[in-house]
Every structure is written in structure tokens, then in C-alpha cells.
Amino acid sequence: MTYNDERETLCAMALAKLGYYNLAVIHHLYQIVGSATEVVAHSKDIAEVMPDASPRLKEMLRDTDVMLRRAEEEMEFVNKYQVRVLHIGHPDYPQRLRECDDAPLVLYYRGTADLNPTRVINIVGTRRCTPYGEDLIRRFITDLRQWCPQVLVVSGLAYGVDICAHRQALQQGFETVGVLAHGLDDLYPNRHRATAQQMVSQGGLLTEFMTHTNADKVNFVRRNRIVAGMSDACVLVESAAHGGGLITADISRGYNRDVFAFPGRVGDIYSEGCNNLIRDNGAMLITGAHDFVQQMGWENDAILTTAHQQGIERQLFPDLSPDEQAVVDTLQKNNDLQVNMLATQSGVPLSRLTSVLFELEMKGVVRTLAGGIYHLYHIS
């Protein structure tokens, strides 16, 4: 498809405004026709490109010229404040989100982070985060930095769990993106402005809303689908029996994303939502970053990162101790052994084997699989 991208962006902005209350309809139209430019070009005779267009859709498109003028006004703000407009066909639009049926046609973005990195997670929960929840977030993000240093952390910049996650991510050197429920001309809550400004240079601020949009309650629910859709996994830290974090978790499941929750003490009001979700098999229980990394199958990130930091190439085994060499020789003959079998076949006493295996993992030679099985990386 060839079209003027500036025109496509403007037309997509107009269509997004037109379809604010009819997102599914306008999204379907965009998919059928193939570009926002073509939709706008046929807004007065849409039946030519979509013969089964409903009367409701035809009525909606009568306001196309009005919305184009509104989009042109918005472009003045965009250009002045260096906002990037990512229409759904733009290569930098979040690919994970694009695959969702209700993805926004347009996103407004201020920031430096790549929205399509290898790993993206969202951390969500109550706005009344307790010291227990704050400690969970602190330990989770700190430990995650050791296991997977290239994860993009997404949340909603709200009070409680959201802002705690953003701040801990910044402190640990992660890029972090806040998804807003209003336009980029404002910030709610205003108390988080200093953090938001830091995020612009170490992550970003993202929204589907034009300027002069109030942070209405319904917009926070719409915002949650973006948080869920652009992520690989949702991590629920604390939640009452009902709350926005649970909504994000539910949307995440609908998008076939992995959902995780930290358990809390029975009877604690802000652990009730997490505990119920785990009980009902709506989320996998985790107690820390290691649990999460294992469940996601991201262990290789940690091992290879450690090996890289230590200047070790996995193509050539580093110098090994006699015990380490015995373990490697055994796994070369019969890979994927449990620790007891490995002790028997290698001749390394079980009392020493645990520390030997740990050293081999740190050297990028072996890794742990589910069930306590050890796997030797093949030499290429």
C-alpha cells in the first residue's frame, strides 16, 4: 500500500475521534478498506468500498470534515511539543496491541522507549498500596533487573501500585511507559508530574486521547486495555475484591496474555482480589521475580546476560574445575538429568553438586528446567 503518511496520520486521527463511542465499527471499517486515507476519501460514498455499510456508519461519517479540522488543530500541539502520532499502520505502533480487536487507531506518544522491545510487562494494582505491596514491587523489580535487564515496564501512572512500579523501574534502570486516561496537555494526578517528566527521557507517556480530554472514569477503563494489550504479561500486586487492576488482569486474559498475582494474608482487604484471582485460576501465583521469569520461560535472558557481562562466549566452554568438567561430560552423554541422577552418573557428591551447578549456570554452560532438571547448552 502506498499513501502519504502525513495524510494517513491526519485521517486516522479524525477517524479515531469519529469512532470514540463506536470503536469496533470504525476499527472494522479500517480493516476492510485498508487505510484511513481511503476511508476519508470515501466518507460520502462509503458503500462503494463497503457495500454492506450500515446506516449508522454512514451517519457517523457525515462528520468527517469536522473531525479532520479537529485533527488539524491537534497537529499544532503535536508539532509544538514533539509528540509522535502513531497510527495503527505505523511501524512503531505497539505490535502486540495492534493484534487486539479493539486496538486504538491512533496513539499519541512522548518518550524515548521502543514500544516493541523483546519483553514487556505491566504492573498494576490498588491505588491504596500498603507497605507490603510497596516491598513486593521493590523486590520484584530489583530482582527482575538481575534476571531480565531489558524489560519495558508499563503501568497507568496512578496512585499506589502504578506510581510505585514506575519509580522503582526508573531507579533500577528500566524504561517505563505510563498510559494516560487523558491527553498529553495535562497530567493526572498532578503530584506525579516530576516522575512523568523523568519517564519521558527513560520510557514515555502514551495515550489514545487528544488534548482537552478530561480524565473521566470511563477513560481509565479504556486506558487499561492499552496497558494489557501492549504487554506480554500482567503482574497484579495488590487489589481489593473489585478494582482497576482486576479489570486489567481480566482484559489481559481476554488477549491471551499471561497473568500473575502476588498472594497476601487471608483477610487483608488489599490482598482479597489477588487471592480470589489465584483461587479461581485467573492468575498464576508468584512470590518473586524468579517465579515470574521461570513461568515466562525467560531464564535464558538471565544466563546469557550474566555470561555476556563476564565476557564468556557459550561457543567455547570456559575453564572448568574437575567437578564442573565431570558434570559437563555427563550431560554431553545424557542431557537433561535430575540432580540425583546427575550426582550418580557424574560421580560428584550431592553435597558439592549444588554449588557446582550454580557455578555452571553463572558461566552460561547449563540451565535449570522445570522439575529440577539440568540442561547442557549445545556447543555450536
C-alpha positions in Angstrom: 0.0 0.0 0.0 1.3 3.5 -0.9 0.0 6.6 0.7 1.2 9.9 2.1 2.0 9.1 5.7 1.2 12.6 6.9 -2.2 12.5 5.3 -2.7 9.0 6.6 -1.9 10.2 10.1 -4.3 13.1 9.9 -7.1 10.9 8.6 -6.5 8.2 11.2 -6.7 10.9 13.9 -10.1 12.1 12.5 -11.4 8.5 12.3 -10.3 7.8 15.9 -12.3 10.8 17.0 -15.3 9.8 15.0 -15.2 6.3 16.4 -14.7 7.2 20.0 -18.1 5.7 21.0 -18.1 3.1 18.2 -14.6 1.8 18.2 -15.5 -1.7 17.0 -17.4 -0.3 14.0 -14.6 2.2 12.9 -11.9 -0.4 13.5 -13.8 -2.9 11.3 -14.1 -0.3 8.6 -10.4 0.5 8.7 -9.6 -3.2 8.3 -11.9 -3.7 5.4 -10.9 -0.6 3.4 -7.2 -0.9 4.3 -6.2 2.7 5.2 -7.6 5.8 7.0 -6.9 7.9 3.9 -9.2 5.7 1.7 -11.9 5.7 4.4 -11.9 9.5 4.5 -11.8 9.7 0.7 -15.0 7.6 0.5 -16.7 9.1 3.6 -19.5 10.5 1.5 -19.9 7.3 -0.6 -18.7 4.6 1.8 -20.9 2.0 0.1 -18.6 2.0 -2.9 -15.8 0.4 -0.8 -18.1 -1.3 1.8 -21.4 -2.3 0.2 -22.9 -3.6 3.5 -22.2 -0.3 5.3 -24.9 0.3 7.9 -27.0 3.4 8.1 -25.4 4.1 11.5 -21.9 4.1 9.9 -23.0 6.4 7.0 -24.4 8.8 9.6 -21.2 8.7 11.6 -19.0 9.5 8.5 -21.0 12.7 7.8 -18.9 14.4 10.5 -15.6 13.5 8.8 -14.8 17.1 7.7 -15.5 18.4 11.2 -13.2 15.8 12.7 -10.5 16.5 10.1 -10.4 20.1 11.2 -10.1 19.0 14.9 -7.2 16.7 13.8 -5.5 19.6 12.1 -5.8 21.6 15.4 -4.3 18.7 17.3 -1.4 18.6 14.9 -0.4 22.1 16.0 0.0 20.8 19.6 1.8 17.7 18.3 4.3 19.6 16.4 4.9 22.2 19.1 5.6 19.6 21.9 7.3 17.0 19.8 4.6 14.4 20.2 4.7 11.3 18.0 1.4 10.3 16.4 1.4 6.5 15.8 -1.4 5.4 13.6 -2.2 1.7 13.6 -0.2 1.1 10.4 2.9 2.9 11.6 5.9 0.6 12.1 6.5 1.9 15.6 2.9 1.3 16.8 3.0 -1.4 19.5 2.8 -4.7 17.6 1.3 -6.6 20.5 -1.5 -4.1 20.8 -2.1 -3.9 17.0 -3.2 -7.6 17.2 -6.1 -6.8 19.6 -9.5 -6.4 18.0 -10.2 -3.1 19.9 -6.8 -1.5 19.4 -6.8 2.3 19.1 -6.5 3.6 15.6 -4.1 6.3 16.9 -1.7 6.7 19.8 0.0 9.9 21.0 3.4 9.3 22.4 6.1 11.4 24.1 9.1 9.4 25.0 12.3 7.6 24.0 11.5 3.9 24.7 10.9 1.4 21.9 7.3 0.2 22.2 8.2 -3.1 20.6 11.0 -4.5 22.7 11.6 -8.2 23.3 10.0 -8.2 26.8 7.1 -6.0 28.0 5.2 -6.4 31.3 2.6 -4.3 33.1 2.5 -4.0 36.9 -0.9 -3.0 38.2 -3.0 -3.0 41.4 -4.7 -0.9 44.0 -4.4 2.9 44.4 -4.0 2.3 48.1 -0.8 0.3 48.1 0.3 -0.9 51.5 3.9 -1.2 52.8 3.6 -4.9 52.0 2.8 -4.1 48.4 5.5 -1.5 48.1 8.0 -4.0 49.4 6.8 -6.6 46.8 7.2 -4.2 44.0 10.7 -3.1 45.2 12.0 -6.6 45.5 10.3 -7.8 42.3 11.8 -5.1 40.1 15.2 -5.2 41.8 15.4 -8.9 41.2 14.0 -8.7 37.7 16.8 -6.4 36.8 19.2 -9.2 37.6 17.3 -11.8 35.5 16.0 -9.7 32.6 17.6 -6.3 32.3 15.9 -5.3 29.1 12.2 -5.4 30.2 9.9 -2.5 29.4 7.6 -1.8 32.5 4.2 -0.4 31.7 1.6 0.9 34.1 -1.0 3.7 34.4 0.8 6.4 36.4 -2.0 6.3 39.0 -1.6 6.5 42.8 -0.5 3.3 44.6 0.9 0.3 42.8 1.2 2.2 39.4 3.5 5.0 40.6 5.5 2.7 42.8 6.2 0.5 39.8 7.2 3.4 37.6 9.5 4.8 40.3 11.2 1.5 41.1 11.6 0.8 37.4 13.3 4.2 36.9 15.5 3.6 39.9 16.6 0.2 38.6 17.4 1.5 35.2 14.4 0.1 33.4 12.5 2.1 30.8 8.9 2.6 31.9 5.8 3.8 30.0 2.8 5.4 31.6 -0.5 5.0 29.7 -2.8 8.0 30.4 -6.6 8.4 30.5 -6.4 11.9 29.0 -4.5 14.0 26.5 -0.8 14.9 26.8 -1.7 18.5 27.6 -2.4 17.6 31.2 -1.3 15.2 33.8 -3.4 13.4 36.4 -2.6 13.1 39.2 -0.5 16.3 39.0 1.6 15.1 42.0 3.3 12.6 39.7 4.5 15.3 37.3 8.1 15.1 38.3 8.1 11.3 37.8 6.4 11.7 34.4 9.0 14.2 33.3 11.7 11.7 34.1 9.8 8.9 32.3 9.8 11.0 29.1 13.6 10.5 28.9 13.6 7.0 30.3 10.4 5.5 28.8 7.5 7.6 27.9 3.9 8.7 28.2 1.3 7.2 25.9 -2.4 7.9 25.3 -5.1 7.4 22.7 -6.8 10.7 23.7 -6.4 14.1 22.1 -5.8 17.2 24.1 -8.6 18.8 26.1 -9.9 15.4 27.1 -10.9 15.0 30.8 -9.7 12.1 32.9 -13.3 10.7 33.1 -13.9 7.3 34.8 -14.7 5.6 31.5 -11.3 6.7 30.1 -9.4 4.8 32.8 -11.2 1.6 31.7 -10.3 2.3 28.1 -6.7 3.0 29.2 -6.5 -0.4 30.8 -6.9 -2.2 27.5 -3.8 -0.5 26.2 -1.8 -1.4 29.3 -2.9 -5.0 28.8 -2.6 -5.2 25.1 0.9 -3.8 24.7 2.3 -6.3 27.3 3.4 -9.9 27.3 2.2 -10.4 30.9 0.2 -8.7 33.6 1.5 -8.7 37.2 -1.1 -7.9 39.9 0.5 -6.8 43.1 -2.4 -5.8 45.5 -6.1 -5.5 44.8 -9.3 -5.3 46.8 -12.2 -7.5 45.7 -13.0 -5.0 42.9 -10.7 -2.6 41.2 -8.9 -1.4 38.1 -6.1 -3.8 38.5 -8.6 -6.7 38.3 -10.0 -5.1 35.1 -6.6 -5.0 33.5 -6.0 -8.7 34.5 -9.3 -9.7 33.0 -8.6 -7.8 29.8 -5.1 -9.4 29.7 -6.7 -12.9 29.9 -9.0 -12.0 27.1 -6.0 -11.1 25.0 -4.4 -14.4 25.9 -1.7 -12.7 28.0 -0.1 -14.4 31.0 -1.5 -13.1 34.3 0.3 -13.3 37.6 -0.6 -12.3 41.1 1.2 -12.0 44.5 -0.8 -13.7 47.3 -1.5 -11.9 50.5 -2.6 -12.7 54.0 -6.2 -14.0 54.3 -8.5 -11.3 55.4 -6.3 -8.4 54.2 -8.6 -6.1 52.2 -6.0 -5.3 49.5 -5.0 -8.9 49.1 -8.5 -10.2 48.6 -8.6 -9.6 44.8 -5.2 -11.3 44.3 -6.1 -14.2 46.5 -9.5 -14.7 44.8 -7.9 -14.5 41.3 -5.4 -17.1 42.2 -8.0 -19.3 43.9 -10.2 -19.1 40.7 -7.3 -20.0 38.4 -7.4 -16.5 36.9 -3.7 -15.8 37.7 -0.6 -17.8 38.4 0.8 -17.4 41.9 4.2 -15.8 42.2 6.3 -14.8 45.2 9.1 -13.0 43.3 10.9 -12.3 40.1 12.4 -15.7 39.8 9.0 -17.4 39.8 7.8 -15.0 37.1 10.9 -15.4 34.9 10.6 -19.2 35.1 6.9 -19.2 34.3 7.5 -16.9 31.3 10.4 -19.0 30.1 12.8 -16.1 30.2 15.5 -17.9 32.1 17.8 -17.7 29.1 17.9 -13.9 29.4 19.5 -14.1 32.8 22.0 -16.8 32.0 23.1 -15.3 28.7 23.2 -11.8 30.2 25.4 -13.0 33.0 27.7 -14.8 30.5 27.9 -11.7 28.4 28.7 -9.5 31.3 31.5 -11.9 32.3 32.9 -11.9 28.8 32.1 -15.6 28.3 31.1 -17.0 24.9 29.0 -20.0 25.0 30.5 -21.4 21.9 33.7 -22.2 23.9 33.4 -23.6 27.4 35.3 -21.5 29.9 37.9 -23.1 32.2 36.1 -25.7 34.3 37.0 -27.3 37.6 37.3 -31.1 37.7 33.9 -31.4 39.2 32.4 -29.0 36.6 34.0 -30.9 33.8 32.6 -34.2 35.2 29.1 -32.7 35.1 29.5 -31.4 31.6 30.9 -34.7 30.3 27.9 -36.5 31.9 25.3 -34.1 30.3 27.0 -34.4 26.9 26.4 -38.1 27.0 22.9 -37.9 28.5 21.4 -34.4 28.6 18.5 -33.2 30.9 19.1 -35.1 34.1 17.7 -34.5 37.6 20.2 -33.7 40.2 20.2 -37.1 41.9 20.8 -38.9 38.6 23.4 -36.3 37.8 25.2 -37.0 41.0 25.2 -40.7 40.4 26.4 -40.6 36.8 29.0 -37.8 37.3 30.5 -39.1 40.5 30.2 -35.6 42.1 28.9 -35.9 45.6 25.4 -34.4 46.1 26.8 -32.2 48.9 29.1 -30.4 46.3 26.9 -30.8 43.2 24.5 -27.9 44.0 27.3 -25.3 44.2 28.9 -26.8 41.1 25.7 -26.5 39.1 25.3 -22.9 40.3 28.7 -22.0 39.0 27.9 -23.7 35.7 24.7 -21.7 35.4 26.6 -18.5 36.1 29.1 -19.4 33.3 26.3 -19.9 30.9 27.0 -23.6 30.5 23.9 -25.2 31.9 20.4 -24.0 32.8 17.6 -25.4 35.1 14.4 -26.7 33.6 11.1 -27.5 35.3 11.3 -30.3 37.8 14.9 -29.7 38.8 16.3 -31.0 35.6 19.6 -29.6 34.3 20.2 -28.9 30.6 23.6 -28.5 28.9 23.7 -25.9 26.2 24.9 -27.4 23.0 28.2 -26.1 21.5 27.7 -24.7 18.1 
